[in-house]
């Protein structure tokens, strides 16, 4: 199972990524929480919260395909975050990896995150996920299905997801484009952006 299963609607791709295995540098984890993101206004999935909303340029070129590649960026200029590209070649779409459960290399992940971090929190939150698995800004654009890539993805059978609004976005804040696995301690808490409109009044 490869990138062809992620090609198309970002929300469908997000569902396929839940339960998938992410193999990093010395540590591996099961993805338990994701967020879908669309693209520019003239694309099939207009999304004002997406990095690609204003069109292609610079680092976000990766978001415009091909699918199965990794798009990395820094949140608040500090934390590295990772997305799996899912749109067609030339059409933007991606899924943010929000949280994962480390199942191998927990000692490596713990050294990266710090000894005081509980196992369930090692890869909880997009920045912590990248830190635990050793994902860096240099990984922008790598093919996650290439056996020679330093970070790889292995899809599994579809799982049942819970859906809700995305975390911390001020645009399109009510879309139920965050998916997660129920009853997993690794899933992050929901926090609505203080800049977002009142619940129920944002696309």
N, CA, C and O of each residue as an XYZ file, in Angstrom:
812
protein
N       0.848     -1.192      0.000
C       0.000      0.000      0.000
C       0.881      1.238      0.000
O       1.724      1.405      0.882
N       0.688      2.111     -0.990
C       1.562      3.252     -1.137
C       0.822      4.561     -1.283
O      -0.317      4.709     -0.841
N       1.504      5.521     -1.924
C       0.987      6.881     -2.025
C      -0.330      6.965     -2.775
O      -1.091      7.912     -2.573
N      -0.616      6.003     -3.630
C      -1.874      6.056     -4.396
C      -3.091      6.029     -3.472
O      -4.154      6.524     -3.845
N      -2.953      5.467     -2.288
C      -4.066      5.414     -1.343
C      -4.279      6.740     -0.623
O      -5.288      6.923      0.059
N      -3.339      7.660     -0.771
C      -3.444      8.973     -0.137
C      -3.785     10.070     -1.134
O      -3.928     11.229     -0.747
N      -3.916      9.727     -2.399
C      -4.100     10.723     -3.442
C      -5.548     11.187     -3.521
O      -6.458     10.397     -3.768
N      -5.744     12.505     -3.302
C      -7.090     13.052     -3.426
C      -7.537     13.800     -2.191
O      -6.733     14.456     -1.527
N      -8.809     13.703     -1.883
C      -9.451     14.435     -0.794
C      -8.615     14.357      0.493
O      -8.366     13.263      0.998
N      -8.178     15.512      1.029
C      -7.340     15.502      2.231
C      -7.999     14.836      3.435
O      -7.316     14.196      4.234
N      -9.321     14.977      3.577
C      -9.984     14.371      4.723
C      -9.972     12.850      4.619
O      -9.810     12.159      5.624
N     -10.143     12.331      3.412
C     -10.063     10.887      3.221
C      -8.638     10.397      3.470
O      -8.428      9.339      4.063
N      -7.667     11.179      3.009
C      -6.269     10.809      3.246
C      -5.953     10.810      4.733
O      -5.217      9.951      5.219
N      -6.511     11.775      5.452
C      -6.291     11.846      6.897
C      -6.784     10.572      7.571
O      -6.125     10.035      8.461
N      -7.940     10.097      7.143
C      -8.462      8.867      7.704
C      -7.575      7.671      7.425
O      -7.436      6.788      8.272
N      -6.972      7.634      6.240
C      -6.086      6.517      5.885
C      -4.787      6.558      6.695
O      -4.166      5.520      6.922
N      -4.377      7.746      7.129
C      -3.118      7.865      7.873
C      -3.258      7.463      9.337
O      -2.269      7.107      9.977
N      -4.465      7.515      9.868
C      -4.657      7.067     11.244
C      -4.335      5.575     11.356
O      -4.814      4.766     10.562
N      -3.528      5.227     12.337
C      -3.134      3.841     12.527
C      -1.928      3.426     11.717
O      -1.399      2.329     11.901
N      -1.480      4.307     10.804
C      -0.296      3.992     10.005
C       0.959      4.051     10.863
O       0.978      4.682     11.920
N       2.002      3.387     10.394
C       3.269      3.356     11.108
C       4.228      4.376     10.504
O       4.432      4.406      9.290
N       4.811      5.207     11.357
C       5.788      6.194     10.938
C       7.132      5.762     11.492
O       7.324      5.683     12.705
N       8.054      5.486     10.593
C       9.369      4.989     10.988
C      10.378      6.123     10.875
O      10.686      6.576      9.772
N      10.889      6.579     12.002
C      11.823      7.699     12.018
C      13.255      7.260     12.210
O      13.614      6.125     11.898
N      14.054      8.142     12.713
C      15.473      7.871     12.947
C      15.653      7.236     14.323
O      15.801      7.935     15.326
N      15.639      5.918     14.358
C      15.851      5.207     15.606
C      14.616      5.035     16.452
O      14.699      4.443     17.529
N      13.466      5.530     16.011
C      12.216      5.378     16.751
C      11.058      5.263     15.760
O      11.079      5.867     14.687
N      10.057      4.482     16.135
C       8.891      4.290     15.276
C       7.626      4.470     16.099
O       7.627      4.258     17.311
N       6.540      4.866     15.425
C       5.312      5.177     16.145
C       4.091      4.911     15.280
O       4.180      4.865     14.053
N       2.959      4.740     15.929
C       1.663      4.611     15.264
C       0.968      5.968     15.316
O       0.860      6.567     16.387
N       0.502      6.452     14.182
C      -0.157      7.753     14.101
C      -1.544      7.655     14.721
O      -2.351      6.815     14.323
N      -1.823      8.532     15.714
C      -3.114      8.473     16.419
C      -3.942      9.754     16.262
O      -5.103      9.791     16.670
N      -3.354     10.802     15.675
C      -4.090     12.064     15.502
C      -3.545     12.825     14.310
O      -2.331     12.949     14.145
N      -4.443     13.336     13.478
C      -4.051     14.056     12.264
C      -5.012     15.215     12.015
O      -6.088     15.283     12.608
N      -4.608     16.126     11.129
C      -5.481     17.206     10.662
C      -5.340     17.343      9.153
O      -4.228     17.342      8.624
N      -6.459     17.460      8.467
C      -6.449     17.628      7.015
C      -6.395     19.112      6.650
O      -6.978     19.956      7.330
N      -5.679     19.411      5.558
C      -5.581     20.785      5.050
C      -5.707     20.768      3.533
O      -5.109     19.933      2.854
N      -6.495     21.706      3.015
C      -6.721     21.811      1.582
C      -5.732     22.735      0.902
O      -4.533     22.689      1.178
N      -6.248     23.589     -0.004
C      -5.351     24.417     -0.791
C      -5.940     25.762     -1.154
O      -6.760     26.297     -0.408
N      -5.533     26.327     -2.298
C      -5.964     27.666     -2.721
C      -7.449     27.742     -3.044
O      -8.113     26.716     -3.193
N      -7.970     28.964     -3.153
C      -9.403     29.156     -3.442
C      -9.846     28.538     -4.756
O     -11.003     28.137     -4.883
N      -8.955     28.449     -5.741
C      -9.344     27.911     -7.042
C      -9.144     26.399     -7.151
O      -9.335     25.820     -8.220
N      -8.759     25.762     -6.046
C      -8.558     24.327     -6.061
C      -9.805     23.574     -5.615
O     -10.819     24.192     -5.290
N      -9.739     22.249     -5.597
C     -10.917     21.450     -5.227
C     -11.251     21.484     -3.739
O     -12.369     21.148     -3.351
N     -10.286     21.889     -2.893
C     -10.514     21.906     -1.443
C     -10.048     23.245     -0.864
O      -9.060     23.274     -0.130
N     -10.731     24.353     -1.173
C     -10.297     25.663     -0.657
C     -10.225     25.645      0.866
O     -11.143     25.182      1.543
N      -9.113     26.161      1.388
C      -8.906     26.095      2.833
C      -8.042     27.275      3.277
O      -6.826     27.278      3.082
N      -8.689     28.274      3.876
C      -7.973     29.483      4.293
C      -6.971     29.224      5.404
O      -6.113     30.069      5.660
N      -7.053     28.077      6.072
C      -6.112     27.753      7.143
C      -4.853     27.068      6.625
O      -3.912     26.845      7.387
N      -4.825     26.733      5.340
C      -3.703     25.983      4.776
C      -2.545     26.888      4.369
O      -2.750     28.025      3.945
N      -1.342     26.373      4.502
C      -0.147     27.106      4.067
C      -0.143     27.327      2.559
O       0.563     28.208      2.069
N      -0.909     26.551      1.826
C      -0.929     26.665      0.367
C      -2.046     27.567     -0.140
O      -2.225     27.701     -1.351
N      -2.803     28.189      0.766
C      -3.999     28.942      0.362
C      -3.669     30.077     -0.602
O      -4.444     30.360     -1.515
N      -2.523     30.727     -0.403
C      -2.150     31.861     -1.269
C      -1.350     31.429     -2.498
O      -0.805     32.273     -3.209
N      -1.279     30.145     -2.746
C      -0.593     29.654     -3.927
C       0.779     29.080     -3.626
O       1.257     29.121     -2.492
N       1.397     28.547     -4.662
C       2.689     27.881     -4.512
C       3.820     28.881     -4.476
O       3.831     29.855     -5.229
N       4.774     28.633     -3.592
C       5.961     29.475     -3.514
C       6.812     29.084     -2.325
O       6.298     28.877     -1.225
N       8.112     28.984     -2.544
C       9.013     28.647     -1.454
C       8.843     27.211     -0.995
O       8.675     26.299     -1.804
N       8.891     27.024      0.323
C       8.860     25.676      0.885
C       7.542     24.960      0.616
O       7.515     23.733      0.521
N       6.444     25.713      0.490
C       5.153     25.029      0.359
C       4.947     24.398     -1.016
O       3.906     23.786     -1.254
N       5.904     24.531     -1.917
C       5.806     23.872     -3.221
C       5.579     22.372     -3.063
O       4.924     21.739     -3.891
N       6.129     21.818     -1.992
C       5.974     20.380     -1.745
C       4.502     20.012     -1.586
O       4.101     18.904     -1.942
N       3.688     20.936     -1.049
C       2.276     20.646     -0.818
C       1.505     20.444     -2.116
O       0.398     19.907     -2.099
N       2.075     20.865     -3.239
C       1.400     20.759     -4.528
C       1.757     19.465     -5.259
O       1.653     19.388     -6.483
N       2.174     18.464     -4.510
C       2.407     17.142     -5.052
C       3.836     16.911     -5.494
O       4.647     17.836     -5.556
N       4.128     15.652     -5.800
C       3.246     14.497     -5.796
C       2.922     14.016     -4.386
O       3.605     14.393     -3.434
N       1.886     13.187     -4.242
C       1.483     12.695     -2.927
C       2.520     11.738     -2.333
O       3.354     11.174     -3.041
N       2.438     11.577     -1.018
C       3.340     10.654     -0.343
C       4.649     11.272      0.088
O       5.510     10.588      0.641
N       4.809     12.583     -0.165
C       6.030     13.264      0.252
C       5.781     14.009      1.558
O       4.636     14.233      1.949
N       6.861     14.388      2.222
C       6.769     15.061      3.514
C       6.952     16.564      3.337
O       7.885     17.013      2.672
N       6.053     17.330      3.937
C       6.174     18.789      3.965
C       6.448     19.196      5.416
O       5.643     18.923      6.306
N       7.582     19.844      5.642
C       7.938     20.277      6.996
C       7.961     21.799      7.074
O       8.261     22.483      6.096
N       7.638     22.313      8.255
C       7.703     23.752      8.503
C       7.961     23.975      9.983
O       7.873     23.042     10.782
N       8.277     25.200     10.346
C       8.485     25.539     11.757
C       7.264     26.283     12.295
O       6.822     27.275     11.714
N       6.737     25.801     13.387
C       5.630     26.467     14.070
C       6.193     27.522     15.010
O       7.025     27.225     15.867
N       5.725     28.771     14.838
C       6.212     29.899     15.634
C       7.726     30.061     15.513
O       8.379     30.613     16.399
N       8.269     29.570     14.400
C       9.706     29.696     14.164
C      10.554     28.794     15.016
O      11.777     28.932     15.029
N       9.928     27.854     15.742
C      10.687     27.025     16.688
C      10.536     25.531     16.397
O      11.514     24.849     16.091
N       9.304     25.032     16.494
C       9.068     23.588     16.446
C       8.877     23.104     15.014
O       8.104     23.689     14.255
N       9.577     22.042     14.646
C       9.392     21.423     13.338
C       8.105     20.608     13.351
O       7.872     19.816     14.264
N       7.273     20.807     12.335
C       6.029     20.052     12.175
C       6.042     19.364     10.813
O       6.662     19.854      9.868
N       5.354     18.224     10.717
C       5.403     17.430      9.491
C       4.016     17.135      8.953
O       3.090     16.837      9.708
N       3.886     17.225      7.635
C       2.645     16.922      6.919
C       2.925     15.887      5.835
O       4.007     15.859      5.250
N       1.947     15.049      5.582
C       2.023     14.115      4.466
C       1.213     14.707      3.316
O       0.020     14.970      3.469
N       1.849     14.915      2.172
C       1.189     15.499      0.999
C       0.225     14.469      0.411
O       0.548     13.286      0.310
N      -0.968     14.940      0.023
C      -1.968     14.007     -0.493
C      -2.642     14.483     -1.772
O      -3.336     13.698     -2.418
N      -2.460     15.750     -2.160
C      -3.121     16.247     -3.355
C      -2.538     15.659     -4.628
O      -1.467     15.052     -4.616
N      -3.256     15.847     -5.720
C      -2.737     15.417     -7.011
C      -1.518     16.261     -7.371
O      -1.323     17.344     -6.818
N      -0.701     15.767     -8.295
C       0.466     16.524     -8.722
C       0.012     17.869     -9.287
O      -0.703     17.916    -10.288
N       0.428     18.966     -8.642
C       0.026     20.302     -9.041
C      -1.181     20.836     -8.293
O      -1.543     22.000     -8.462
N      -1.812     20.006     -7.468
C      -2.992     20.408     -6.686
C      -2.681     20.186     -5.207
O      -2.370     19.068     -4.795
N      -2.766     21.260     -4.406
C      -2.320     21.194     -3.015
C      -3.290     20.464     -2.101
O      -4.508     20.563     -2.243
N      -2.716     19.736     -1.166
C      -3.455     19.066     -0.107
C      -2.458     18.356      0.781
O      -1.472     17.814      0.283
N      -2.689     18.343      2.086
C      -1.754     17.695      2.992
C      -2.443     17.354      4.301
O      -3.522     17.859      4.607
N      -1.795     16.487      5.067
C      -2.316     16.063      6.365
C      -1.231     16.270      7.414
O      -0.148     15.691      7.330
N      -1.540     17.107      8.406
C      -0.611     17.353      9.508
C      -0.616     16.165     10.457
O      -1.675     15.679     10.852
N       0.575     15.701     10.818
C       0.714     14.624     11.795
C       0.741     15.257     13.184
O       1.722     15.900     13.558
N      -0.335     15.076     13.948
C      -0.480     15.766     15.237
C       0.032     14.959     16.421
O       0.587     15.532     17.358
N      -0.140     13.658     16.400
C       0.286     12.859     17.547
C       0.482     11.413     17.132
O      -0.139     10.924     16.188
N       1.368     10.738     17.866
C       1.649      9.334     17.588
C       2.019      8.621     18.884
O       2.413      9.250     19.867
N       1.885      7.304     18.866
C       2.251      6.465     20.002
C       3.539      5.732     19.656
O       3.551      4.900     18.749
N       4.607      6.026     20.354
C       5.904      5.404     20.087
C       5.848      3.940     20.514
O       5.507      3.641     21.658
N       6.183      3.021     19.600
C       6.156      1.602     19.924
C       7.525      0.948     19.815
O       7.704     -0.185     20.262
N       8.482      1.636     19.236
C       9.848      1.109     19.145
C      10.827      2.276     19.265
O      10.572      3.365     18.751
N      11.937      2.040     19.940
C      12.921      3.099     20.118
C      12.492      4.152     21.125
O      12.868      5.318     21.004
N      11.703      3.748     22.121
C      11.242      4.711     23.118
C      12.407      5.352     23.862
O      12.323      6.510     24.271
N      13.494      4.603     24.038
C      14.665      5.166     24.715
C      15.288      6.287     23.887
O      15.744      7.291     24.435
N      15.306      6.112     22.573
C      15.838      7.153     21.682
C      14.934      8.375     21.722
O      15.406      9.505     21.840
N      13.628      8.138     21.622
C      12.666      9.246     21.670
C      12.751      9.983     22.997
O      12.654     11.210     23.033
N      12.931      9.249     24.082
C      13.023      9.861     25.404
C      14.262     10.729     25.535
O      14.213     11.790     26.157
N      15.359     10.296     24.964
C      16.576     11.122     25.002
C      16.371     12.429     24.244
O      16.880     13.476     24.643
N      15.634     12.357     23.168
C      15.379     13.565     22.381
C      14.414     14.513     23.092
O      14.561     15.733     23.005
N      13.444     13.959     23.783
C      12.399     14.767     24.402
C      12.723     15.149     25.841
O      12.237     16.165     26.339
N      13.531     14.349     26.504
C      13.866     14.630     27.894
C      13.358     13.550     28.827
O      12.296     12.980     28.580
N      14.092     13.250     29.902
C      13.751     12.129     30.792
C      12.460     12.327     31.582
O      11.881     11.349     32.056
N      12.000     13.559     31.735
C      10.794     13.817     32.533
C       9.502     13.608     31.745
O       8.412     13.646     32.316
N       9.624     13.384     30.426
C       8.425     13.238     29.584
C       7.849     11.834     29.710
O       8.564     10.849     29.523
N       6.576     11.739     30.024
C       5.914     10.447     30.148
C       5.810      9.763     28.778
O       5.754     10.446     27.755
N       5.785      8.431     28.747
C       5.729      7.707     27.467
C       4.588      8.158     26.558
O       4.780      8.293     25.350
N       3.402      8.393     27.125
C       2.257      8.791     26.297
C       2.434     10.169     25.691
O       1.758     10.504     24.719
N       3.331     10.976     26.243
C       3.520     12.350     25.777
C       4.733     12.508     24.858
O       5.017     13.616     24.402
N       5.445     11.426     24.584
C       6.664     11.533     23.786
C       6.399     12.166     22.422
O       7.174     13.007     21.968
N       5.308     11.764     21.767
C       5.003     12.269     20.424
C       3.610     12.883     20.389
O       2.920     12.801     19.373
N       3.193     13.500     21.495
C       1.889     14.161     21.572
C       2.059     15.624     21.179
O       2.760     16.375     21.856
N       1.420     16.024     20.091
C       1.601     17.364     19.538
C       2.545     17.293     18.354
O       3.509     16.528     18.387
N       2.294     18.076     17.298
C       3.080     17.953     16.060
C       4.569     18.234     16.225
O       5.391     17.565     15.599
N       4.935     19.221     17.062
C       6.353     19.492     17.278
C       7.029     18.389     18.052
O       8.160     18.016     17.742
N       6.357     17.860     19.053
C       6.919     16.771     19.846
C       7.055     15.499     19.022
O       8.011     14.744     19.197
N       6.104     15.259     18.124
C       6.178     14.089     17.248
C       7.461     14.130     16.417
O       8.190     13.142     16.329
N       7.720     15.278     15.817
C       8.929     15.389     14.988
C      10.190     15.258     15.830
O      11.158     14.625     15.407
N      10.185     15.849     17.014
C      11.343     15.752     17.898
C      11.599     14.310     18.289
O      12.739     13.850     18.236
N      10.558     13.588     18.680
C      10.718     12.207     19.128
C      11.238     11.297     18.026
O      12.036     10.398     18.289
N      10.793     11.523     16.793
C      11.168     10.650     15.680
C      12.372     11.163     14.894
O      12.791     10.539     13.919
N      12.926     12.293     15.313
C      14.117     12.811     14.644
C      13.844     13.436     13.294
O      14.738     13.480     12.448
N      12.629     13.922     13.066
C      12.284     14.583     11.800
C      12.762     16.026     11.853
O      12.514     16.731     12.831
N      13.443     16.465     10.809
C      14.024     17.805     10.763
C      13.534     18.575      9.547
O      12.846     18.031      8.683
N      13.901     19.850      9.498
C      13.543     20.673      8.336
C      14.187     20.148      7.057
O      13.660     20.368      5.967
N      15.307     19.464      7.175
C      15.973     18.918      5.993
C      15.179     17.785      5.348
O      15.486     17.367      4.232
N      14.165     17.290      6.045
C      13.347     16.214      5.484
C      12.251     16.735      4.559
O      11.502     15.938      3.993
N      12.140     18.038      4.393
C      11.133     18.594      3.505
C      11.282     18.025      2.094
O      12.342     18.131      1.478
N      10.209     17.422      1.596
C      10.206     16.904      0.231
C      10.571     15.448      0.078
O      10.472     14.919     -1.029
N      10.995     14.762      1.150
C      11.378     13.353      0.980
C      10.160     12.503      0.658
O       9.033     12.834      1.027
N      10.410     11.399     -0.039
C       9.362     10.443     -0.399
C       9.226      9.437      0.740
O      10.143      8.654      0.986
N       8.109      9.453      1.425
C       7.914      8.590      2.584
C       7.766      7.117      2.221
O       7.838      6.251      3.093
N       7.560      6.829      0.942
C       7.415      5.441      0.507
C       8.664      4.920     -0.210
O       8.642      3.839     -0.799
N       9.730      5.680     -0.158
C      11.010      5.265     -0.720
C      11.785      4.519      0.360
O      11.987      5.042      1.456
N      12.213      3.314      0.056
C      12.917      2.485      1.039
C      14.223      3.102      1.500
O      14.750      2.713      2.542
N      14.757      4.055      0.751
C      16.016      4.696      1.130
C      15.813      5.993      1.909
O      16.789      6.619      2.321
N      14.562      6.408      2.119
C      14.303      7.654      2.837
C      14.609      7.486      4.329
O      14.409      6.404      4.882
N      15.095      8.552      4.987
C      15.396      8.471      6.413
C      14.153      8.396      7.294
O      14.231      7.977      8.449
N      13.009      8.800      6.749
C      11.718      8.688      7.434
C      10.763      8.006      6.463
O      10.667      8.396      5.299
N      10.060      6.989      6.946
C       9.188      6.220      6.057
C       7.809      6.022      6.677
O       7.621      6.142      7.888
N       6.869      5.719      5.814
C       5.475      5.537      6.223
C       4.983      4.188      5.728
O       5.233      3.805      4.585
N       4.279      3.468      6.603
C       3.674      2.192      6.225
C       2.194      2.241      6.566
O       1.828      2.287      7.741
N       1.342      2.230      5.548
C      -0.095      2.284      5.761
C      -0.612      0.930      6.238
O      -0.058     -0.117      5.904
N      -1.684      0.974      7.023
C      -2.322     -0.233      7.510
C      -3.791     -0.208      7.097
O      -4.220      0.683      6.364
N      -4.545     -1.172      7.560
C      -5.968     -1.207      7.234
C      -6.687     -0.010      7.859
O      -6.285      0.459      8.923
N      -7.741      0.488      7.216
C      -8.484      1.636      7.761
C      -9.012      1.356      9.167
O      -9.349      0.223      9.511
N      -9.074      2.422      9.970
C      -9.566      2.313     11.339
C     -10.716      3.302     11.540
O     -10.937      4.188     10.714
N     -11.435      3.141     12.632
C     -12.543      4.045     12.957
C     -11.997      5.289     13.643
O     -11.211      5.186     14.585
N     -12.410      6.465     13.176
C     -11.881      7.721     13.689
C     -12.954      8.548     14.375
O     -14.144      8.411     14.094
N     -12.508      9.410     15.283
C     -13.338     10.447     15.876
C     -12.967     11.752     15.179
O     -11.796     11.967     14.867
N     -13.944     12.631     14.926
C     -13.686     13.874     14.198
C     -14.064     15.088     15.031
O     -15.001     15.045     15.828
N     -13.319     16.175     14.835
C     -13.616     17.434     15.507
C     -12.869     18.576     14.845
O     -12.129     18.351     13.887
N     -13.046     19.809     15.336
C     -12.377     20.973     14.746
C     -10.860     20.892     14.902
O     -10.346     20.263     15.827
N     -10.165     21.537     13.983
C      -8.703     21.585     14.033
C      -8.233     22.475     15.188
O      -8.953     23.362     15.646
N      -7.020     22.215     15.637
C      -6.462     22.908     16.798
C      -5.775     24.207     16.387
O      -4.964     24.218     15.460
N      -6.096     25.290     17.069
C      -5.318     26.516     16.974
C      -5.422     27.312     15.695
O      -4.685     28.284     15.537
N      -6.310     26.948     14.760
C      -6.423     27.710     13.512
C      -7.445     28.827     13.682
O      -8.452     28.657     14.368
N      -7.183     29.961     13.059
C      -8.108     31.098     13.155
C      -9.028     31.198     11.947
O     -10.029     31.913     11.989
N      -8.701     30.490     10.873
C      -9.532     30.446      9.670
C     -10.122     29.044      9.524
O      -9.494     28.054      9.898
N     -11.329     28.975      8.978
C     -11.996     27.676      8.789
C     -11.910     26.853     10.076
O     -11.615     25.658     10.047
N     -12.172     27.512     11.197
C     -11.917     26.914     12.508
C     -12.949     25.882     12.934
O     -12.695     25.109     13.857
N     -14.107     25.852     12.285
C     -15.151     24.912     12.695
C     -15.156     23.618     11.880
O     -15.904     22.690     12.188
N     -14.331     23.558     10.855
C     -14.300     22.328     10.056
C     -13.861     21.151     10.924
O     -12.902     21.242     11.691
N     -14.579     20.059     10.783
C     -14.238     18.854     11.546
C     -13.202     18.051     10.770
O     -13.438     16.919     10.347
N     -12.046     18.683     10.603
C     -10.964     18.095      9.816
C      -9.821     17.582     10.688
O      -8.743     17.275     10.180
N     -10.047     17.488     11.975
C      -9.088     16.807     12.857
C      -9.670     15.439     13.172
O     -10.823     15.327     13.588
N      -8.875     14.409     12.974
C      -9.287     13.034     13.234
C      -8.348     12.403     14.248
O      -7.149     12.682     14.261
N      -8.906     11.552     15.096
C      -8.051     10.873     16.062
C      -8.661      9.535     16.456
O      -9.833      9.262     16.196
N      -7.835      8.709     17.089
C      -8.294      7.424     17.589
C      -8.834      7.604     18.999
O      -8.211      8.254     19.838
N      -9.990      7.026     19.246
C     -10.635      7.182     20.552
C      -9.836      6.496     21.652
O      -9.182      5.477     21.430
N      -9.907      7.080     22.842
C      -9.353      6.478     24.055
C      -7.842      6.243     23.976
O      -7.327      5.272     24.532
N      -7.147      7.130     23.287
C      -5.686      7.049     23.239
C      -5.106      8.211     24.035
O      -5.413      9.373     23.770
N      -4.273      7.890     25.001
C      -3.695      8.914     25.873
C      -2.743      9.832     25.121
O      -2.428     10.926     25.590
N      -2.283      9.388     23.954
C      -1.310     10.178     23.195
C      -1.949     11.340     22.434
O      -1.240     12.240     21.986
N      -3.258     11.336     22.283
C      -3.950     12.381     21.522
C      -3.854     13.710     22.275
O      -3.998     13.748     23.497
N      -3.612     14.795     21.543
C      -3.444     16.107     22.164
C      -4.785     16.722     22.531
O      -5.829     16.311     22.024
N      -4.746     17.705     23.410
C      -5.962     18.398     23.842
C      -6.390     19.406     22.774
O      -5.554     19.968     22.066
N      -7.708     19.626     22.669
C      -8.219     20.614     21.721
C      -8.104     22.014     22.315
O      -8.524     22.264     23.445
N      -7.530     22.913     21.534
C      -7.448     24.325     21.931
C      -7.861     25.173     20.734
O      -7.231     25.128     19.678
N      -8.919     25.939     20.914
C      -9.381     26.828     19.846
C      -8.552     28.107     19.858
O      -8.248     28.641     20.924
N      -8.188     28.596     18.682
C      -7.417     29.829     18.588
C      -8.216     31.002     19.144
O      -9.403     31.133     18.844
N      -7.584     31.861     19.953
C      -8.300     33.052     20.438
C      -8.640     34.024     19.315
O      -9.461     34.921     19.506
N      -8.027     33.862     18.162
C      -8.304     34.731     17.011
C      -9.438     34.196     16.142
O      -9.881     34.874     15.216
N      -9.907     32.991     16.432
C     -10.978     32.381     15.629
C     -12.328     32.995     15.998
O     -12.533     33.388     17.147
N     -13.250     33.083     15.037
C     -14.606     33.562     15.347
C     -15.280     32.640     16.371
O     -14.784     31.551     16.660
N     -16.389     33.082     16.901
C     -17.133     32.275     17.849
C     -17.505     30.942     17.220
O     -17.781     30.884     16.021
N     -17.517     29.866     18.007
C     -17.882     28.551     17.455
C     -19.206     28.600     16.718
O     -20.186     29.172     17.194
N     -19.208     27.981     15.540
C     -20.411     27.952     14.716
C     -20.475     29.049     13.674
O     -21.413     29.082     12.877
N     -19.497     29.952     13.658
C     -19.534     31.065     12.698
C     -18.317     31.098     11.786
O     -18.067     32.098     11.114
N     -17.557     30.005     11.761
C     -16.359     29.934     10.916
C     -16.425     28.726     10.023
O     -16.690     27.615     10.482
N     -16.181     28.941      8.737
C     -16.192     27.860      7.757
C     -15.306     26.717      8.234
O     -15.180     25.704      7.545
